[in-house]
Amino acid sequence: MTANTADSVSKRDTRQIDFNDVLVTALKIPGVKIDRKSFLREQFRTKPLESVNDILASGPVDAGISQAELRAIASRIVDTATLQSSGMSFLTGLPGGLTMAATIPADIAQFYAMDLRMAQQIAYLYGEPDLFQNGLPDDGRVKNQLTVFCGVMFGVSGATSLARAATAKIAKQMMSTLPKKALTKTLYFRLIKSIAKVLGIKMTKQVFARGVSKFVPLLGGAISGGMTFAMMRPMGNRLIDALEEAHFAYTEESLKADLSDLEFLAVDGPRYKA
């Protein structure tokens, strides 16, 4: 790699990527948005029609689908997404591969697009309501929820606590009994903003690392695909673990611990741990 090339890559690395911009752009890519009803019908197509209707109305958890069955389906989703994303990442990671507008290479763009697809599928499997029934892709509610889920997947500190406290049914029931440790809107939005910032930093580093690798013929594609394969499965499993705990093993003590963690992070700020 020449000095000029290294220089240009270093300059690109210094331009901080805005995760919110990437999120909105990725959600406009055909196929990234998941239709909740179609997805759930496909996953539970072998169930009786009455059961499927119950799942669509109240979500798989409230419809009585077991923790073990949900885990098996979720793991299959992660495995499929990992293989699909790794294959595409290899192709787009080759020198001369497609490049997205602005500073996001195509392999980074498709990697995050696959992450968002996987996050929606896992969320719907564990009972989250339809993200898009009332909003456009850049709707604030949609961006906030997907930012939290991506934060969990990438190991951003506090994201898992926020996801559990915001999605667990028992947490919503108990929140009024814990006035000194409430997940207020101010705290929630402050943490969302911090998580998005950390994700932007992470993405900027990914762009730099993969930008360097592409200057080595053929090796760039292998590195890109290998990195995607190594990252995707652990990321999916982090989100599965968080939502599974929120719906099957969450207690009052869990909520208190998560709220304490979030109050601390609101001051100290989330960090990327993985």
VEXDREN-2710 file (C-alpha; in Angstrom, 1 decimal):
% VEXDREN-2710
k/r/px/py/pz
1/MET/0.0/0.0/0.0
2/THR/1.5/3.4/-1.0
3/ALA/1.9/6.3/1.3
4/ASN/-0.8/8.2/-0.7
5/THR/-3.2/5.3/-0.3
6/ALA/-2.6/5.1/3.4
7/ASP/-3.1/8.8/3.6
8/SER/-6.5/8.7/1.9
9/VAL/-7.7/5.9/4.1
10/SER/-6.5/7.7/7.3
11/LYS/-8.4/10.8/6.2
12/ARG/-11.5/8.8/5.6
13/ASP/-11.2/7.3/9.1
14/THR/-11.2/10.7/10.7
15/ARG/-14.6/11.6/9.3
16/GLN/-17.0/10.4/11.9
17/ILE/-19.9/8.4/10.4
18/ASP/-23.4/9.2/11.7
19/PHE/-25.1/6.0/12.6
20/ASN/-28.6/7.6/12.3
21/ASP/-27.9/8.4/8.7
22/VAL/-26.8/4.9/7.9
23/LEU/-29.8/3.5/9.7
24/VAL/-32.3/5.6/7.8
25/THR/-30.5/4.8/4.5
26/ALA/-30.3/1.1/5.2
27/LEU/-34.0/0.9/6.0
28/LYS/-34.8/2.3/2.5
29/ILE/-33.0/-0.6/0.8
30/PRO/-35.6/-3.1/-0.6
31/GLY/-35.8/-6.2/1.5
32/VAL/-34.4/-4.7/4.7
33/LYS/-37.8/-3.9/6.3
34/ILE/-39.4/-7.0/7.7
35/ASP/-43.2/-7.5/7.4
36/ARG/-44.1/-8.7/10.8
37/LYS/-47.2/-10.7/9.9
38/SER/-45.6/-12.4/6.9
39/PHE/-42.5/-13.3/8.9
40/LEU/-44.4/-14.8/11.8
41/ARG/-46.8/-16.7/9.5
42/GLU/-43.7/-18.2/7.8
43/GLN/-42.0/-19.2/11.1
44/PHE/-45.2/-20.8/12.5
45/ARG/-46.7/-22.1/9.3
46/THR/-47.0/-25.6/10.7
47/LYS/-49.2/-24.5/13.6
48/PRO/-53.0/-24.6/13.5
49/LEU/-54.6/-21.5/12.0
50/GLU/-56.1/-20.5/15.4
51/SER/-52.6/-20.6/16.9
52/VAL/-51.1/-18.5/14.1
53/ASN/-53.8/-15.9/14.5
54/ASP/-53.1/-15.7/18.2
55/ILE/-49.4/-15.3/17.5
56/LEU/-50.1/-12.5/15.1
57/ALA/-52.4/-10.8/17.5
58/SER/-50.4/-11.0/20.8
59/GLY/-46.9/-12.2/19.8
60/PRO/-45.3/-15.6/20.1
61/VAL/-44.4/-15.3/23.8
62/ASP/-47.9/-14.3/25.0
63/ALA/-49.4/-16.9/22.6
64/GLY/-47.7/-19.6/24.6
65/ILE/-44.8/-20.5/22.3
66/SER/-42.1/-22.1/24.5
67/GLN/-38.7/-20.6/25.3
68/ALA/-37.0/-23.6/23.8
69/GLU/-38.9/-23.4/20.5
70/LEU/-38.3/-19.7/20.2
71/ARG/-34.6/-20.2/20.9
72/ALA/-34.4/-22.8/18.1
73/ILE/-36.1/-20.6/15.6
74/ALA/-34.0/-17.6/16.6
75/SER/-30.8/-19.5/16.3
76/ARG/-31.7/-20.7/12.8
77/ILE/-32.4/-17.1/11.8
78/VAL/-28.9/-16.1/13.0
79/ASP/-27.3/-19.0/11.2
80/THR/-29.0/-18.1/8.0
81/ALA/-28.2/-14.4/8.2
82/THR/-24.6/-15.2/9.0
83/LEU/-24.1/-17.4/5.9
84/GLN/-26.0/-15.0/3.6
85/SER/-24.1/-11.9/4.9
86/SER/-20.7/-13.6/4.8
87/GLY/-21.2/-14.6/1.1
88/MET/-22.3/-11.2/0.0
89/SER/-19.6/-9.6/2.1
90/PHE/-16.9/-11.6/0.2
91/LEU/-18.3/-10.4/-3.1
92/THR/-18.5/-6.8/-2.2
93/GLY/-15.2/-6.9/-0.4
94/LEU/-13.3/-7.6/-3.6
95/PRO/-11.3/-4.7/-5.1
96/GLY/-13.5/-2.7/-7.4
97/GLY/-16.7/-4.0/-5.6
98/LEU/-19.8/-1.8/-5.4
99/THR/-19.6/1.3/-3.3
100/MET/-22.4/3.0/-1.5
101/ALA/-22.8/6.8/-1.6
102/ALA/-20.9/9.0/0.8
103/THR/-18.2/7.2/2.8
104/ILE/-19.8/3.8/3.4
105/PRO/-18.4/0.9/1.3
106/ALA/-20.9/-1.6/0.0
107/ASP/-19.8/-4.5/2.2
108/ILE/-20.3/-2.3/5.3
109/ALA/-23.7/-1.2/4.0
110/GLN/-24.9/-4.7/3.4
111/PHE/-23.5/-5.9/6.7
112/TYR/-25.6/-3.3/8.6
113/ALA/-28.6/-4.0/6.3
114/MET/-28.4/-7.7/7.3
115/ASP/-28.0/-6.7/11.0
116/LEU/-31.2/-4.7/10.8
117/ARG/-33.1/-7.5/9.1
118/MET/-31.9/-10.0/11.8
119/ALA/-32.7/-7.5/14.6
120/GLN/-36.3/-7.1/13.4
121/GLN/-36.8/-10.8/13.0
122/ILE/-35.5/-11.6/16.5
123/ALA/-37.5/-8.8/18.0
124/TYR/-40.8/-9.9/16.3
125/LEU/-40.1/-13.5/17.4
126/TYR/-39.9/-12.3/21.1
127/GLY/-43.1/-10.3/20.9
128/GLU/-42.2/-6.8/19.8
129/PRO/-45.1/-5.0/18.0
130/ASP/-44.9/-4.0/14.3
131/LEU/-42.2/-1.3/14.0
132/PHE/-43.6/0.1/10.8
133/GLN/-47.3/0.1/11.2
134/ASN/-47.6/3.8/11.9
135/GLY/-44.3/5.3/10.7
136/LEU/-42.0/5.9/7.8
137/PRO/-38.5/4.3/7.8
138/ASP/-37.1/7.5/9.5
139/ASP/-39.7/7.6/12.2
140/GLY/-38.2/8.4/15.6
141/ARG/-39.7/5.4/17.3
142/VAL/-38.4/3.0/14.7
143/LYS/-34.9/4.5/14.8
144/ASN/-34.8/4.4/18.6
145/GLN/-35.8/0.8/18.9
146/LEU/-33.4/-0.4/16.2
147/THR/-30.6/1.7/17.6
148/VAL/-31.0/-0.1/21.0
149/PHE/-31.1/-3.5/19.3
150/CYS/-28.0/-2.7/17.3
151/GLY/-26.3/-1.5/20.4
152/VAL/-27.1/-4.9/22.1
153/MET/-25.7/-6.8/19.1
154/PHE/-22.5/-4.8/19.0
155/GLY/-21.9/-5.0/22.7
156/VAL/-22.4/-1.3/23.6
157/SER/-22.5/-1.0/27.3
158/GLY/-25.9/-0.3/28.7
159/ALA/-27.8/-1.3/25.5
160/THR/-28.7/-4.7/26.9
161/SER/-30.0/-3.2/30.2
162/LEU/-32.0/-0.6/28.2
163/ALA/-33.4/-3.3/25.9
164/ARG/-34.5/-5.4/28.8
165/ALA/-36.0/-2.6/30.8
166/ALA/-37.8/-1.2/27.8
167/THR/-39.3/-4.5/26.5
168/ALA/-39.9/-6.7/29.5
169/LYS/-43.6/-6.8/30.4
170/ILE/-42.9/-7.2/34.1
171/ALA/-40.6/-4.1/33.9
172/LYS/-43.5/-2.0/32.5
173/GLN/-45.8/-3.3/35.3
174/MET/-43.2/-2.5/38.0
175/MET/-41.9/0.8/36.8
176/SER/-44.6/2.8/38.7
177/THR/-43.5/1.2/42.0
178/LEU/-39.9/2.3/41.6
179/PRO/-40.1/6.1/41.5
180/LYS/-36.5/6.7/42.4
181/LYS/-35.3/4.5/39.6
182/ALA/-37.6/5.3/36.7
183/LEU/-36.7/4.9/33.0
184/THR/-37.7/8.5/32.2
185/LYS/-38.0/9.8/28.6
186/THR/-35.1/12.1/29.2
187/LEU/-32.9/9.3/30.4
188/TYR/-34.1/7.0/27.5
189/PHE/-33.4/9.5/24.8
190/ARG/-30.0/10.5/26.3
191/LEU/-28.9/6.9/26.3
192/ILE/-30.2/6.4/22.7
193/LYS/-28.2/9.3/21.5
194/SER/-25.1/8.0/23.3
195/ILE/-25.5/4.5/21.9
196/ALA/-25.9/5.9/18.4
197/LYS/-22.6/7.8/18.8
198/VAL/-20.7/4.7/19.9
199/LEU/-22.1/2.8/17.0
200/GLY/-20.9/5.6/14.7
201/ILE/-17.4/5.3/16.1
202/LYS/-17.5/1.6/15.6
203/MET/-18.6/1.9/12.0
204/THR/-15.9/4.5/11.3
205/LYS/-13.3/2.0/12.5
206/GLN/-14.8/-0.8/10.4
207/VAL/-14.7/1.4/7.3
208/PHE/-11.0/2.2/7.9
209/ALA/-10.1/-1.5/8.6
210/ARG/-11.8/-2.8/5.5
211/GLY/-10.6/0.1/3.4
212/VAL/-7.0/-0.9/4.2
213/SER/-7.7/-4.6/3.4
214/LYS/-9.1/-3.9/-0.1
215/PHE/-5.7/-2.7/-1.3
216/VAL/-4.5/-6.3/-1.1
217/PRO/-5.9/-8.2/-4.2
218/LEU/-8.3/-11.1/-3.3
219/LEU/-7.2/-11.0/0.3
220/GLY/-9.6/-8.0/0.9
221/GLY/-12.6/-10.2/0.0
222/ALA/-11.5/-13.0/2.2
223/ILE/-10.9/-10.6/5.2
224/SER/-14.3/-9.0/4.7
225/GLY/-16.2/-12.2/4.5
226/GLY/-14.2/-13.7/7.4
227/MET/-14.8/-10.7/9.6
228/THR/-18.5/-10.8/8.8
229/PHE/-18.8/-14.6/9.6
230/ALA/-16.9/-14.1/12.9
231/MET/-19.0/-11.2/14.0
232/MET/-22.6/-12.0/12.9
233/ARG/-23.4/-15.1/15.0
234/PRO/-22.2/-13.6/18.3
235/MET/-24.1/-10.4/17.5
236/GLY/-27.3/-12.2/16.9
237/ASN/-26.9/-14.3/20.0
238/ARG/-26.4/-11.2/22.2
239/LEU/-29.9/-10.0/21.1
240/ILE/-31.5/-13.4/21.5
241/ASP/-30.0/-13.6/25.1
242/ALA/-31.3/-10.1/26.0
243/LEU/-34.8/-10.5/24.7
244/GLU/-35.1/-14.1/26.0
245/GLU/-34.1/-12.9/29.5
246/ALA/-36.5/-10.0/29.3
247/HIS/-39.5/-12.2/28.5
248/PHE/-38.6/-15.4/30.4
249/ALA/-36.3/-14.6/33.4
250/TYR/-36.8/-11.0/34.3
251/THR/-37.4/-10.1/37.9
252/GLU/-37.8/-7.0/40.1
253/GLU/-34.2/-7.4/41.1
254/SER/-33.2/-7.5/37.4
255/LEU/-35.0/-4.3/36.8
256/LYS/-33.4/-2.5/39.7
257/ALA/-30.0/-3.6/38.6
258/ASP/-30.6/-2.5/35.0
259/LEU/-32.0/0.9/36.1
260/SER/-29.0/1.5/38.3
261/ASP/-26.7/0.6/35.4
262/LEU/-28.5/3.0/33.1
263/GLU/-28.4/5.8/35.6
264/PHE/-24.7/5.4/35.9
265/LEU/-24.2/5.3/32.1
266/ALA/-26.4/8.4/31.6
267/VAL/-23.5/10.2/33.4
268/ASP/-20.5/8.2/32.4
269/GLY/-21.7/7.4/28.8
270/PRO/-22.0/4.0/27.0
271/ARG/-18.9/2.4/25.5
272/TYR/-18.2/-0.3/23.0
273/LYS/-17.1/-3.4/24.9
274/ALA/-17.0/-6.2/22.3
END
